[in-house]
Amino acid sequence: MMQPRDNKRARLLPSVTVDVLGNDLLVRCASYLEADGLAQLGRTSARFGIPQAGQQRSLANEAARQRFRQSATDEERSRLPKYVVESDVGLLRALEQLRQPLRFDKLAGYGFSPQEHPASVTCTGVWSSAVSGHVMRGGRHFVEFAISINERSLPLVCLGIMRPVSLTDGIDLEADWEGKVIPAIVSSDYKSAVAEKLRSQRSAKWGESTVHCCTYDCNTGLCRWTDWDNEDDYSDWQGREILEVSATIGLLLDLDEGTLSVFEDGRRLGVMKEGLGGEYCWFVTAGSPCTISFSRVQVTPN
């Protein structure tokens, strides 16, 4: 029969066994974990979470660094430049998110029916916006929006990019947005309270570009952009076309060149906006009855 003292010793054995293992073997074992597992391991074990003497990284971060280095493609690396203050576990988490299908993570406004699929929204006709939670920080990103419009309605749809901000936290749908959530038209002159609350969410990851929100207006073909302060524009661009029927609109965000290009049914229309930089998310705004779905295109067009 095991005595209490023996039982206590038995409980300590696994910990003692881990302590005698070499770092290389521990890192190799930990590298099979995903980012969240490595983060939890680092929080619960000082051996994994705190850099040891002579080491630049904790064992958890070293495992994440090796996993990223071994699995990330050149294209994925171009899309994920590492921030100075970012951990290797954080970068691995960003890689995992990059590989997930796109979805509309946040809906703002009264105009959307309940989602039947996370990558699709149906608007009933009240101006509302749907935002993807995937943050783009570098490289080239191409997405296609499949738009199905009621034949008796105008295509009051805007597709584009904006900073990774919340359109609802601390921003009242009635008092601030007045029931219509259209981030591309916000400035200090129009909806100044909303503009201030959006700008207050700024971080260093936005970079130097003043283009905080930029959309392709399907009804006019024009480009609408704003810095949510004193600059905003509703402008023409070479290749502009109006969406007259249901179609697939492609947007290519090239953060290496700082451009946003537009495609219609696979045909390149042209560069709609230049001077982009920093972090952006995909989003749509709709004000007429329609259904919008979107997906990432793996083959980046030239």
C-alpha positions, 0 to 999 in steps of 0.5 A: 500500500502506497504511503502518503509520502510515497504518493507525494513523491509520485506526483513530483516525478513528472516535473522532475523528469521534464527538468532533466530533459534538454532544451532542444528536445523540449523545443522539438516536443513543444513545436507540435503545439499550435500558438494558443497551446504554446502561449498557455504552456509559457504561462503555466511553466517558467521553464517554457515561458521565461528565457533561460540564462544565455537564451534570447527567447523562451522555449515557447517562443523558440518552438514558435519561431522554428515552427513558423520558419519551417512551415511558412511559405515565401508568400506567407512571410511577405504578408507577415512582417514581424513587428518589433514588439511581437513575440514569436508565438504572436507571429505564429498565431497570425500565420494560423489566422492567415490560413483560415477562411475569411469571414465577416466577424463583426456586423454593425447596423440594423440592416443585416439578416441573421448570417447563414454562413460566416462569409456571407451577409444579406442586407435588408436595405438599411445602411450597415457594415460588416467587417472581417477580423483578419488583419493585413499588415504586409504583402499582397492580398486578393479577395473576391466579393460575390454580389447578388443584387435585387434587380429592382434596386440600385447597387448601394454597396461599397467594398473596401478596406479600413483600419482594424477598429471597432465600429460599435465599442463606445459608439452608439448606433442611434446617437452617434451613427444615427442608424446608418453605419457608413465608415467611409463617409466619416470625417470631422465635418460629418459625424464628428463624434464617430470620427473622434472615436475611430481615431482614438483607436489608432495604434503605431501599426497604422503606419504613416498613411492617412488613408484609414478607410477606402472603398469602391462604390459599386453604384458610381464606380468612384473611390471614397476614402477618408482619414476620419479627420480633415481629409476625405475624397470621392474621386474618379480613377482610370478604369472606373466602371459602374456595377449594373448587375450582380457580379463578382468584384475583386480587390487586390491590396498590395501593401508592398506598392501601397495600392488597391486595385479593382477587378470585375468578373476576373477582368482587371479595371485598374488601380483605384487608390495609392498611398496605402500602408499599415494595417487594414481589414476587409469590409463591406457597407450596404444600403440596398437589398442584396447578398454579399459573400467573399473569399480569399483568392489563392493565386494573386493576379499580376 
